[in-house]
């Protein structure tokens, strides 16, 4: 009988990639998901004879693959699949061709594999030949996989959607920031595995690291550490100052693709610069690419509670100035992290589902700057003893805020103890929609409810441990309110705050009943202060002060107009254009103080994007971008960057020069769409004066020749 030899292999890339939901990554190579069969054809030197011929398949990944570590699998051709194991089965013989169904277990190590064929030639002799390579990913479509998500609608959103929105600003003025995730750009999958191969775990013990890549919890922690560069040559270097001259301002990124490509192309050196939303967006790209359902979540007024005591202390002086006390605790205007969907076999039953992962380097976890996965259900129930980093995330959404009045360098009295001011409007993109979804209720019970305070106290006792034995501190945490005051003060905006214009506010003051001064008029000495507000929660020097006297009769309300001139804040704000206006009213008759705060986000000019009516792959698509400078000053050094996976290969940049006040600029250009289906075009205009004038346009692209 003639010796059986392998002549060629057909990996049926187009068919397999489509069946495994990876066709968006390209059709040039085989990319499949674990726990799901895929077909290959072997072209042999003669017909395969099942009774007498013996062939064995070998799949290997990693630097030193072994079956003991799960990085090598050897499996013979059988007629039927052998359970949830590597197998080659359900074969059919057609002349010299052999069609085989290969199956990878849902617990297999993910990564790039080589596939070999071992042909037995009798008397213990065999020959092994290479068959090709494939990439194996997590499979959220498989009920056996730890990332299984039983909803096609959710899978389309959290795996297949390659663009979305990130929510920024502050709780009273939330803005949607379009982002190009681009996880299916052809080189991104390779960069994702480069990231894993640059982790400290891999560098310390490559074989052990590869053997753990079947575990989604492990992969999540590695990626969380590698997106930042605090411990390693991770993807992004953080910068929370205002000097970005050595790199790119975090506000000037449109998407993840440019960041990941730059990291890879420049020898895996950290890309400058990122802040929380950039870290989280890049991690979303990597995790969706690897096959883990992932979304980006924004938490407004997010606590960074370093000492774990569940309180964040801030300080003001009598002039209403927020003071830069040198403490590490802070309240971010907003903070952005990820949620990944998975089964948590390492936790008791009931804590599967969404898990918090945070790649922003805030604190170390087991020695590295990473965070999570922390079960959202565990956070809601105050189960802060559960892995990983649950106490830290719990404090981000639940800590109490204690505001102190500082006099003569000493904290003299508490101006406010806010039990519900942290963890507001927790938001993510709504499934199948451009709208924002408020998911605060998945993190905690309603503020002010008995369940919320009860859970808070349970978590506090666990987190404080022996420190919590001091009952006064726990009593403070458990108290739901604060002393009532003889007046209610509120600051309101009188019109939409636009950068480049005076800000109009109105103080509302009302005399109300209180225990120590129940009736009668009172006199207030009100001191106002406006300061640039930093994203990380601090402030700069005051840019505006005002003092006024008010006389309030019982039951009466006074409204007082305030003007914060443009000249006061011009050239004094950060790139994010945020202002905190604070006021402290001293009640003359009582010697007590009332605090009122207002955070203002200044709106930049708006741009509009219009496209010709129909988009088709390979055909010119006319795009019109219009921007009117509504400010009272020119915008200098204007640049425009366009990006959008499936629409543009990389980015298109244009220099626009100077846009003078009250003038409009029109830009027309042609795009040639690359992929069909729903796409999002992002346009960013940045200038010396304003870094983020951003717009987007949804475009549905028809397949080539569809008309």
C-alpha positions as CSV (number, residue, x, y, z in Angstrom):
1,X,0.0,0.0,0.0
2,X,1.3,3.4,-0.9
3,X,2.5,5.6,2.0
4,X,-0.1,8.2,3.1
5,X,1.2,11.8,2.7
6,X,-0.2,15.2,3.2
7,X,-0.1,17.4,0.1
8,X,-2.0,20.5,1.2
9,X,-4.5,21.8,3.7
10,X,-7.6,24.0,3.2
11,X,-8.5,25.8,6.5
12,X,-11.8,27.1,5.0
13,X,-11.0,30.4,6.5
14,X,-13.9,32.3,5.0
15,X,-16.5,29.8,6.1
16,X,-15.1,29.2,9.6
17,X,-14.5,32.8,10.4
18,X,-18.1,33.6,9.5
19,X,-19.4,30.8,11.6
20,X,-17.2,31.9,14.6
21,X,-18.2,35.6,14.3
22,X,-14.7,36.6,13.4
23,X,-15.1,37.6,9.7
24,X,-14.8,41.3,10.7
25,X,-11.1,40.5,11.7
26,X,-10.4,39.5,8.1
27,X,-10.5,36.4,5.9
28,X,-6.8,35.9,5.3
29,X,-6.2,33.6,8.4
30,X,-8.2,31.3,10.6
31,X,-9.6,32.9,13.7
32,X,-12.0,30.7,15.7
33,X,-13.6,30.6,19.1
34,X,-13.2,27.8,21.7
35,X,-16.0,25.3,22.4
36,X,-17.1,25.4,18.8
37,X,-16.2,23.0,15.9
38,X,-14.5,24.2,12.7
39,X,-13.9,22.3,9.5
40,X,-10.6,21.7,7.6
41,X,-9.8,19.7,4.5
42,X,-6.7,17.6,4.1
43,X,-5.6,16.8,0.5
44,X,-3.7,13.6,0.6
45,X,-1.5,11.5,-1.7
46,X,-4.3,8.8,-1.8
47,X,-7.7,8.1,-0.3
48,X,-7.8,7.9,3.5
49,X,-8.6,4.3,4.7
50,X,-10.3,4.6,8.2
51,X,-9.6,1.0,9.1
52,X,-5.9,1.0,8.4
53,X,-4.6,4.6,8.3
54,X,-3.8,6.4,11.5
55,X,-3.5,10.1,11.8
56,X,-3.1,12.3,14.8
57,X,-3.5,16.1,15.2
58,X,-1.2,18.2,17.4
59,X,-2.2,21.7,18.5
60,X,0.4,23.8,20.3
61,X,0.6,27.3,21.8
62,X,3.2,29.2,23.8
63,X,7.0,29.0,24.1
64,X,7.4,25.4,25.5
65,X,4.1,23.7,24.9
66,X,3.2,20.7,27.1
67,X,0.1,18.7,27.6
68,X,0.6,19.0,31.4
69,X,0.2,22.8,31.2
70,X,-2.6,22.7,28.7
71,X,-0.6,24.4,26.0
72,X,-0.4,21.2,23.8
73,X,-3.1,18.9,22.7
74,X,-2.7,15.6,20.9
75,X,-5.8,13.9,19.5
76,X,-6.6,11.2,17.0
77,X,-9.2,11.1,14.3
78,X,-12.4,9.5,15.6
79,X,-15.9,9.1,14.2
80,X,-17.6,11.0,17.0
81,X,-16.5,13.9,19.2
82,X,-15.2,12.9,22.6
83,X,-17.0,15.3,25.0
84,X,-15.6,18.7,25.9
85,X,-12.1,17.8,24.7
86,X,-9.8,18.5,21.8
87,X,-11.1,16.2,19.0
88,X,-11.0,15.5,15.3
89,X,-14.2,13.8,14.2
90,X,-17.2,13.6,11.9
91,X,-14.9,13.1,8.9
92,X,-15.8,12.4,5.3
93,X,-13.6,10.9,2.6
94,X,-13.9,12.3,-0.9
95,X,-11.3,10.7,-3.2
96,X,-8.0,12.0,-2.0
97,X,-9.6,14.6,0.3
98,X,-10.5,14.3,3.9
99,X,-12.9,16.8,5.5
100,X,-12.5,16.8,9.3
101,X,-14.3,18.7,12.0
102,X,-11.9,19.9,14.7
103,X,-13.3,20.8,18.1
104,X,-11.5,22.9,20.9
105,X,-12.8,22.6,24.5
106,X,-14.4,25.7,26.0
107,X,-11.7,25.7,28.6
108,X,-8.8,25.8,26.2
109,X,-6.0,28.3,26.4
110,X,-6.6,31.3,24.1
111,X,-3.9,32.5,21.7
112,X,-2.1,31.7,18.4
113,X,-1.7,28.0,17.7
114,X,0.2,25.9,15.3
115,X,-1.5,22.8,13.9
116,X,0.4,19.7,12.9
117,X,-0.5,16.4,11.4
118,X,1.2,13.2,12.5
119,X,0.8,10.3,10.0
120,X,1.6,6.8,11.2
121,X,3.6,4.7,8.7
122,X,3.8,1.4,10.5
123,X,6.4,-0.4,12.6
124,X,6.3,2.6,15.0
125,X,7.4,5.0,12.4
126,X,5.5,8.3,11.8
127,X,6.0,11.6,10.1
128,X,4.8,15.0,11.3
129,X,4.0,17.8,9.0
130,X,2.8,21.4,9.6
131,X,-0.7,22.2,8.6
132,X,-0.9,25.9,9.4
133,X,-1.8,28.2,12.2
134,X,-5.0,29.5,13.8
135,X,-5.9,31.9,16.6
136,X,-8.3,30.8,19.4
137,X,-10.5,33.2,21.3
138,X,-13.0,33.2,24.1
139,X,-16.5,32.2,22.9
140,X,-19.4,34.1,24.5
141,X,-21.8,32.2,22.1
142,X,-20.9,28.9,23.8
143,X,-22.8,27.8,26.9
144,X,-19.7,25.9,28.1
145,X,-17.5,29.0,28.1
146,X,-17.0,31.1,31.2
147,X,-17.9,34.2,29.2
148,X,-21.2,32.9,27.8
149,X,-23.7,35.6,27.3
150,X,-27.1,34.2,26.3
151,X,-28.5,37.1,24.3
152,X,-27.7,37.8,20.6
153,X,-28.7,41.4,21.1
154,X,-26.2,41.8,24.0
155,X,-23.5,40.0,22.0
156,X,-23.9,42.3,19.1
157,X,-23.5,45.3,21.5
158,X,-20.7,44.0,23.8
159,X,-18.6,42.0,21.3
160,X,-19.4,43.0,17.7
161,X,-20.0,46.8,18.1
162,X,-16.7,48.5,17.2
163,X,-17.7,52.0,18.2
164,X,-19.7,53.6,21.0
165,X,-19.9,56.4,23.6
166,X,-18.1,57.3,26.7
167,X,-19.8,59.6,29.2
168,X,-17.9,62.6,30.7
169,X,-18.5,65.9,32.4
170,X,-20.3,66.0,35.7
171,X,-23.5,64.7,37.2
172,X,-25.6,67.7,36.2
173,X,-24.1,68.1,32.7
174,X,-23.2,64.7,31.2
175,X,-21.7,64.7,27.7
176,X,-21.4,61.7,25.3
177,X,-18.0,61.3,23.8
178,X,-17.9,59.1,20.6
179,X,-15.1,56.5,20.5
180,X,-13.8,54.2,17.8
181,X,-13.0,50.9,19.5
182,X,-11.8,49.3,16.3
183,X,-11.3,45.8,17.7
184,X,-11.7,44.2,14.3
185,X,-9.0,46.1,12.5
186,X,-6.7,43.4,11.1
187,X,-3.6,44.0,13.2
188,X,-5.4,44.7,16.5
189,X,-5.7,41.0,17.4
190,X,-1.9,40.6,17.1
191,X,-1.3,43.6,19.2
192,X,-3.7,42.2,21.9
193,X,-1.4,39.1,22.2
194,X,1.7,41.3,22.1
195,X,0.2,43.0,25.2
196,X,-0.1,39.7,27.0
197,X,3.4,38.7,26.0
198,X,4.8,41.9,27.5
199,X,3.2,41.4,30.9
200,X,5.4,40.9,34.0
201,X,3.7,37.5,34.4
202,X,4.9,36.4,31.0
203,X,8.4,37.8,31.4
204,X,8.8,36.1,34.8
205,X,7.5,32.6,33.7
206,X,6.3,32.4,30.1
207,X,5.1,28.8,30.2
208,X,3.1,29.3,33.4
209,X,1.6,32.5,32.0
210,X,0.4,30.7,28.9
211,X,-1.0,27.9,30.9
212,X,-3.3,30.3,32.7
213,X,-4.6,32.0,29.6
214,X,-7.7,29.7,29.6
215,X,-8.9,31.6,32.7
216,X,-10.8,34.8,31.9
217,X,-10.2,36.2,35.4
218,X,-6.5,35.9,34.9
219,X,-6.6,37.5,31.4
220,X,-8.6,40.4,32.8
221,X,-6.1,41.1,35.5
222,X,-3.2,40.9,33.1
223,X,-4.8,43.3,30.7
224,X,-5.9,45.7,33.4
225,X,-2.3,45.9,34.5
226,X,-0.9,46.2,31.0
227,X,-3.1,49.0,29.7
228,X,-1.3,51.4,32.1
229,X,2.5,51.6,32.2
230,X,3.1,52.1,36.0
231,X,4.8,48.6,36.5
232,X,5.8,47.7,33.0
233,X,5.9,48.9,29.4
234,X,2.2,49.0,29.2
235,X,0.2,50.7,26.5
236,X,-0.5,54.1,28.0
237,X,1.3,56.5,30.3
238,X,-1.1,58.5,32.5
239,X,-0.8,62.3,32.8
240,X,-3.2,64.3,35.1
241,X,-1.3,67.6,34.8
242,X,-1.8,70.1,32.1
243,X,1.5,69.8,30.2
244,X,1.1,67.3,27.3
245,X,3.9,68.8,25.1
246,X,5.8,65.4,25.0
247,X,2.8,63.6,23.7
248,X,-0.9,63.8,22.9
249,X,-3.5,65.3,25.3
250,X,-5.9,62.7,26.5
251,X,-8.7,64.9,25.1
252,X,-7.3,64.6,21.5
253,X,-7.7,60.8,21.0
254,X,-10.6,59.7,18.8
255,X,-10.2,55.9,19.4
256,X,-8.1,53.0,20.5
257,X,-6.6,51.9,17.2
258,X,-4.1,54.7,16.8
259,X,-3.0,54.2,20.4
260,X,-2.5,50.4,20.1
261,X,-0.7,50.7,16.7
262,X,1.6,53.4,18.1
263,X,2.5,51.2,21.1
264,X,3.3,48.3,18.9
265,X,5.2,50.2,16.2
266,X,7.4,52.1,18.6
267,X,8.9,49.1,20.3
268,X,6.1,48.7,22.9
269,X,6.9,52.0,24.6
270,X,4.0,53.6,26.5
271,X,2.0,56.0,24.5
272,X,1.7,59.5,25.9
273,X,-0.9,60.3,27.3
274,X,-4.0,58.7,28.8
275,X,-6.6,59.4,31.5
276,X,-9.3,57.2,32.8
277,X,-11.6,57.3,29.8
278,X,-8.7,56.5,27.5
279,X,-7.5,53.6,29.6
280,X,-11.0,52.1,29.8
281,X,-11.7,52.6,26.1
282,X,-8.5,50.8,25.1
283,X,-9.2,48.0,27.5
284,X,-12.7,47.6,26.0
285,X,-11.1,47.2,22.6
286,X,-8.7,44.5,23.8
287,X,-11.3,42.5,25.8
288,X,-13.9,42.6,23.0
289,X,-11.2,41.5,20.5
290,X,-10.3,38.6,22.8
291,X,-14.0,37.6,23.0
292,X,-15.0,38.9,26.4
293,X,-18.3,40.9,26.5
294,X,-17.2,44.3,27.7
295,X,-18.7,47.8,28.2
296,X,-17.4,51.1,29.4
297,X,-18.9,52.6,32.6
298,X,-18.7,56.2,33.9
299,X,-19.2,56.9,37.6
300,X,-19.8,60.6,38.4
301,X,-18.4,62.0,41.6
302,X,-16.2,59.0,42.0
303,X,-14.3,58.6,45.3
304,X,-10.6,57.6,45.5
305,X,-10.5,56.4,49.1
306,X,-6.8,55.5,49.7
307,X,-7.0,54.8,53.5
308,X,-10.2,52.7,53.1
309,X,-12.2,54.5,55.9
310,X,-15.1,55.2,53.5
311,X,-15.0,59.0,54.0
312,X,-13.5,61.6,51.7
313,X,-12.6,64.8,53.5
314,X,-12.5,68.2,51.7
315,X,-11.7,71.6,53.2
316,X,-12.8,75.2,52.6
317,X,-11.8,78.4,54.3
318,X,-14.2,81.2,55.3
319,X,-13.7,82.8,51.8
320,X,-15.3,79.8,50.2
321,X,-12.0,78.7,48.7
322,X,-11.5,74.9,48.3
323,X,-8.1,74.3,49.8
324,X,-5.4,72.1,48.3
325,X,-4.8,70.0,51.4
326,X,-2.0,67.4,50.8
327,X,-4.1,64.3,51.1
328,X,-4.3,61.4,48.7
329,X,-8.1,60.9,49.0
330,X,-10.0,62.7,46.2
331,X,-13.4,62.9,44.4
332,X,-13.0,62.7,40.7
333,X,-15.6,64.7,38.7
334,X,-16.1,61.4,36.9
335,X,-14.2,58.2,36.6
336,X,-14.4,55.6,33.9
337,X,-13.8,51.8,34.2
338,X,-14.9,48.6,32.4
339,X,-17.4,45.9,33.1
340,X,-16.6,42.4,31.7
341,X,-19.2,39.6,31.7
342,X,-18.1,36.2,33.1
343,X,-18.8,33.3,35.4
344,X,-16.8,33.6,38.7
345,X,-15.9,30.1,39.6
346,X,-13.6,31.5,42.3
347,X,-16.5,33.1,44.2
348,X,-19.6,31.6,45.9
349,X,-22.7,31.1,43.7
350,X,-24.6,34.2,42.8
351,X,-21.8,36.6,41.8
352,X,-21.5,35.9,38.1
353,X,-22.3,38.5,35.4
354,X,-20.8,41.9,35.2
355,X,-17.5,42.4,36.9
356,X,-15.6,45.8,37.4
357,X,-12.1,46.0,35.8
358,X,-10.3,49.3,36.1
359,X,-7.0,49.8,34.1
360,X,-6.4,53.4,35.4
361,X,-3.5,53.2,37.8
362,X,-4.9,54.3,41.1
363,X,-3.8,51.6,43.6
364,X,-1.9,48.4,43.5
365,X,-3.6,45.0,43.7
366,X,-1.3,42.1,44.7
367,X,1.7,44.3,43.9
368,X,0.6,45.6,40.5
369,X,-1.4,48.6,39.3
370,X,-4.6,46.8,38.3
371,X,-8.1,46.5,39.6
372,X,-10.7,43.7,39.5
373,X,-12.5,41.8,38.5
374,X,-14.9,42.9,41.3
375,X,-18.4,41.5,41.1
376,X,-21.0,44.2,40.7
377,X,-23.5,42.1,42.7
378,X,-20.9,41.9,45.5
379,X,-20.5,45.7,45.5
380,X,-24.2,46.2,45.7
381,X,-24.5,43.8,48.6
382,X,-21.5,45.2,50.5
383,X,-19.6,41.8,50.2
384,X,-16.3,43.6,50.3
385,X,-14.3,40.5,51.3
386,X,-14.7,39.0,47.9
387,X,-11.9,39.1,45.3
388,X,-10.7,41.2,43.6
389,X,-10.4,44.8,44.9
390,X,-14.1,45.0,45.9
391,X,-13.5,47.4,48.9
392,X,-11.8,49.9,46.6
393,X,-14.6,49.8,44.0
394,X,-17.2,49.9,46.8
395,X,-15.8,53.1,48.1
396,X,-15.7,54.6,44.6
397,X,-19.5,54.5,44.5
398,X,-20.5,54.6,48.2
399,X,-18.0,56.6,50.3
400,X,-19.4,59.5,52.4
401,X,-18.2,63.1,51.8
402,X,-17.3,65.2,54.9
403,X,-16.7,68.9,54.1
404,X,-14.8,70.8,56.8
405,X,-14.4,74.6,57.5
406,X,-10.8,75.3,58.1
407,X,-9.8,78.3,60.3
408,X,-6.3,79.1,61.5
409,X,-5.1,75.9,59.9
410,X,-7.4,73.8,61.9
411,X,-10.6,71.9,60.9
412,X,-13.0,73.8,63.1
413,X,-16.4,72.4,62.1
414,X,-18.2,70.2,59.6
415,X,-20.0,72.1,56.9
416,X,-21.6,69.1,55.4
417,X,-21.7,65.3,55.8
418,X,-23.1,64.0,52.5
419,X,-24.1,60.4,52.5
420,X,-25.4,60.4,48.9
421,X,-23.0,62.8,47.0
422,X,-20.6,60.1,45.7
423,X,-21.4,57.5,43.1
424,X,-23.9,59.5,41.0
425,X,-25.4,58.7,37.6
426,X,-23.4,55.6,36.9
427,X,-23.7,55.3,33.2
428,X,-23.1,53.2,30.1
429,X,-24.3,53.2,26.5
430,X,-27.7,51.7,26.1
431,X,-27.9,48.5,24.1
432,X,-28.8,49.1,20.4
433,X,-29.2,52.8,21.0
434,X,-27.3,56.1,21.2
435,X,-28.9,56.9,24.5
436,X,-27.2,56.8,27.9
437,X,-28.3,54.1,30.4
438,X,-28.3,54.8,34.1
439,X,-27.1,51.6,35.9
440,X,-26.6,53.1,39.4
441,X,-29.2,50.7,40.8
442,X,-27.0,47.7,39.9
443,X,-24.2,49.1,42.1
444,X,-26.3,50.2,45.2
445,X,-29.7,50.4,46.7
446,X,-31.5,53.8,46.4
447,X,-29.8,56.6,48.3
448,X,-31.6,57.3,51.6
449,X,-33.2,53.9,51.8
450,X,-32.8,51.7,54.8
451,X,-31.2,49.0,52.7
452,X,-28.5,51.4,51.4
453,X,-27.5,52.5,54.9
454,X,-27.6,49.0,56.3
455,X,-25.4,47.6,53.5
456,X,-23.1,50.6,54.0
457,X,-22.7,49.8,57.7
458,X,-22.0,46.2,56.9
459,X,-19.3,47.1,54.5
460,X,-17.9,49.7,56.9
461,X,-17.5,47.2,59.7
462,X,-15.7,44.8,57.4
463,X,-13.4,47.4,55.9
464,X,-12.6,49.3,59.1
465,X,-12.0,46.2,61.1
466,X,-10.4,47.1,64.5
467,X,-10.5,50.8,63.5
468,X,-14.2,50.5,63.4
469,X,-14.4,49.7,67.1
470,X,-14.5,53.4,67.8
471,X,-18.3,54.0,67.9
472,X,-18.1,57.8,67.3
473,X,-16.7,57.2,63.8
474,X,-19.2,54.5,63.0
475,X,-22.0,56.7,64.4
476,X,-20.9,59.5,62.0
477,X,-21.0,57.0,59.1
478,X,-24.4,55.7,60.1
479,X,-25.9,59.1,60.5
480,X,-28.1,59.9,57.5
481,X,-28.2,63.6,57.8
482,X,-26.7,66.7,59.3
483,X,-27.8,69.7,61.5
484,X,-30.5,71.7,59.9
485,X,-29.8,75.3,59.0
486,X,-32.0,78.4,59.3
487,X,-31.7,79.0,55.5
488,X,-31.6,77.1,52.3
489,X,-29.2,78.2,49.6
490,X,-29.0,77.1,46.0
491,X,-26.9,78.3,43.0
492,X,-28.6,78.0,39.6
493,X,-27.4,78.8,36.1
494,X,-29.4,81.5,34.5
495,X,-28.4,80.4,30.9
496,X,-26.4,77.8,29.2
497,X,-22.7,78.2,30.1
498,X,-20.7,78.7,26.9
499,X,-16.9,79.1,26.9
500,X,-16.0,82.5,25.8
501,X,-19.0,84.3,27.3
502,X,-19.9,85.7,30.7
503,X,-21.5,83.2,33.0
504,X,-24.9,84.2,34.5
505,X,-25.9,82.6,37.8
506,X,-28.6,83.2,40.4
507,X,-28.5,82.6,44.1
508,X,-31.7,81.4,45.7
509,X,-31.9,82.0,49.4
510,X,-34.9,81.0,51.6
511,X,-35.4,81.4,55.3
512,X,-36.7,78.2,56.9
513,X,-37.5,76.9,60.4
514,X,-34.7,75.3,62.5
515,X,-34.4,74.2,66.1
516,X,-31.9,76.8,67.4
517,X,-33.4,79.8,65.6
518,X,-37.0,78.9,64.7
519,X,-38.4,82.3,63.6
520,X,-37.5,85.8,62.9
521,X,-35.2,87.5,60.3
522,X,-31.5,86.5,59.9
523,X,-28.6,88.3,58.3
524,X,-26.2,86.4,56.0
525,X,-22.6,87.4,55.0
526,X,-22.1,85.4,51.8
527,X,-18.7,85.0,50.3
528,X,-18.4,83.6,46.8
529,X,-15.4,82.0,45.1
530,X,-14.9,80.5,41.6
531,X,-11.9,78.2,40.9
532,X,-10.8,76.1,38.0
533,X,-11.9,72.5,38.7
534,X,-9.5,69.7,37.9
535,X,-10.7,66.3,36.6
536,X,-9.1,64.6,39.6
537,X,-11.2,66.7,42.0
538,X,-8.9,69.4,43.1
539,X,-8.9,73.1,42.2
540,X,-6.5,75.9,41.3
541,X,-6.2,79.4,42.6
542,X,-9.4,81.5,42.8
543,X,-10.3,83.4,39.6
544,X,-13.3,85.3,41.0
545,X,-14.5,86.4,44.4
546,X,-17.5,88.3,45.6
547,X,-19.0,89.2,49.0
548,X,-22.6,90.2,49.7
549,X,-24.9,90.8,52.6
550,X,-28.4,89.3,52.6
551,X,-31.4,89.9,55.0
552,X,-33.9,87.1,55.1
553,X,-37.3,87.2,56.7
554,X,-39.0,84.0,57.8
555,X,-40.7,82.2,55.0
556,X,-39.3,84.6,52.4
557,X,-37.1,83.8,49.4
558,X,-34.5,86.1,47.8
559,X,-33.1,85.6,44.3
560,X,-29.8,87.4,43.5
561,X,-28.2,87.6,40.1
562,X,-24.5,86.9,39.7
563,X,-22.1,87.5,36.8
564,X,-18.8,85.7,36.4
565,X,-17.1,87.6,33.6
566,X,-15.3,85.8,30.7
567,X,-12.3,88.0,31.5
568,X,-12.1,86.4,34.9
569,X,-11.7,82.8,33.6
570,X,-10.0,83.3,30.2
571,X,-6.7,81.5,30.0
572,X,-7.2,80.2,33.6
573,X,-9.0,76.9,33.1
574,X,-7.8,73.4,32.3
575,X,-8.5,71.9,28.9
576,X,-11.7,70.4,30.3
577,X,-13.2,73.9,30.9
578,X,-14.6,73.2,34.4
579,X,-15.4,75.8,37.1
580,X,-16.4,75.2,40.7
581,X,-18.4,78.1,42.2
582,X,-18.7,77.9,46.0
583,X,-20.4,80.1,48.5
584,X,-20.2,80.1,52.3
585,X,-22.9,82.1,54.2
586,X,-22.2,83.1,57.7
587,X,-25.3,83.4,59.8
588,X,-24.6,86.5,61.8
589,X,-27.1,85.7,64.6
590,X,-25.8,82.2,65.2
591,X,-22.1,82.2,64.1
592,X,-22.9,79.1,62.0
593,X,-21.9,78.5,58.3
594,X,-23.9,77.3,55.3
595,X,-22.1,75.9,52.2
596,X,-23.4,75.8,48.7
597,X,-21.6,74.5,45.6
598,X,-22.1,74.6,41.8
599,X,-19.9,72.8,39.3
600,X,-20.1,74.3,35.8
601,X,-19.0,72.7,32.5
602,X,-18.5,75.2,29.7
603,X,-19.9,74.1,26.3
604,X,-17.6,74.4,23.3
605,X,-18.8,75.3,19.8
606,X,-20.7,72.5,18.0
607,X,-19.8,71.0,14.7
608,X,-22.1,69.3,12.2
609,X,-21.4,66.4,9.8
610,X,-23.4,65.6,6.7
611,X,-22.9,62.9,4.2
612,X,-24.2,62.1,0.7
613,X,-27.3,60.0,0.9
614,X,-25.9,56.5,0.2
615,X,-22.7,54.8,1.3
616,X,-21.3,51.8,-0.5
617,X,-18.0,49.9,-0.1
618,X,-15.3,51.2,-2.4
619,X,-17.3,54.1,-3.7
620,X,-16.7,57.8,-2.9
621,X,-18.8,59.1,0.0
622,X,-19.0,62.9,0.2
623,X,-18.6,64.2,3.7
624,X,-19.3,67.9,4.8
625,X,-18.1,69.1,8.1
626,X,-19.2,72.6,9.3
627,X,-18.0,74.5,12.3
628,X,-19.0,77.9,13.5
629,X,-16.8,79.8,16.0
630,X,-19.5,81.1,18.3
631,X,-16.9,82.6,20.7
632,X,-15.8,86.2,21.0
633,X,-12.2,85.3,20.1
634,X,-10.3,83.4,17.4
635,X,-9.4,79.7,17.6
636,X,-5.8,79.3,16.5
637,X,-3.8,76.3,15.3
638,X,-7.0,74.4,14.4
639,X,-6.6,70.7,13.3
640,X,-9.3,68.3,12.3
641,X,-8.9,64.5,12.7
642,X,-11.4,62.0,11.2
643,X,-11.6,58.4,12.2
644,X,-13.9,55.4,11.9
645,X,-13.4,51.7,11.6
646,X,-14.7,50.4,8.3
647,X,-14.8,53.9,6.8
648,X,-11.2,55.0,7.1
649,X,-7.9,53.1,7.2
650,X,-6.3,54.8,10.2
651,X,-7.0,58.5,10.4
652,X,-7.3,61.6,8.1
653,X,-5.8,64.8,9.5
654,X,-6.3,68.3,8.1
655,X,-4.8,71.6,9.3
656,X,-7.5,74.3,9.4
657,X,-5.4,77.3,10.5
658,X,-7.2,80.0,12.5
659,X,-10.9,80.3,12.8
660,X,-11.9,83.9,13.6
661,X,-14.7,84.8,15.9
662,X,-18.3,84.4,14.6
663,X,-17.0,82.8,11.3
664,X,-17.9,79.4,9.8
665,X,-15.6,77.0,8.2
666,X,-16.8,74.3,5.7
667,X,-14.7,71.2,4.9
668,X,-15.6,68.8,2.2
669,X,-13.8,65.5,1.5
670,X,-14.4,62.0,0.1
671,X,-14.2,58.8,2.0
672,X,-14.1,55.3,0.4
673,X,-15.7,52.9,2.9
674,X,-13.9,49.6,3.4
675,X,-16.5,47.5,5.2
676,X,-20.3,47.2,5.0
677,X,-22.7,47.5,7.8
678,X,-23.3,50.2,10.5
679,X,-20.4,52.5,11.0
680,X,-19.6,55.6,13.0
681,X,-17.5,58.5,11.7
682,X,-15.8,60.6,14.4
683,X,-14.6,64.1,13.8
684,X,-12.4,66.0,16.3
685,X,-11.4,69.6,15.9
686,X,-8.8,70.8,18.4
687,X,-7.2,74.2,18.8
688,X,-4.8,76.0,21.1
689,X,-7.8,77.4,23.0
690,X,-10.1,74.4,23.0
691,X,-8.9,70.8,22.8
692,X,-12.3,69.0,22.2
693,X,-14.8,70.1,19.7
694,X,-16.2,66.7,18.7
695,X,-18.9,65.3,16.5
696,X,-20.0,62.0,15.0
697,X,-22.2,60.6,12.3
698,X,-23.8,57.1,12.0
699,X,-23.4,55.8,8.5
700,X,-24.8,52.5,7.1
701,X,-22.6,51.2,4.4
702,X,-24.0,48.9,1.7
703,X,-22.0,46.0,0.3
704,X,-20.2,46.6,-2.9
705,X,-22.5,46.1,-5.9
706,X,-25.6,46.1,-3.7
707,X,-27.3,48.6,-6.0
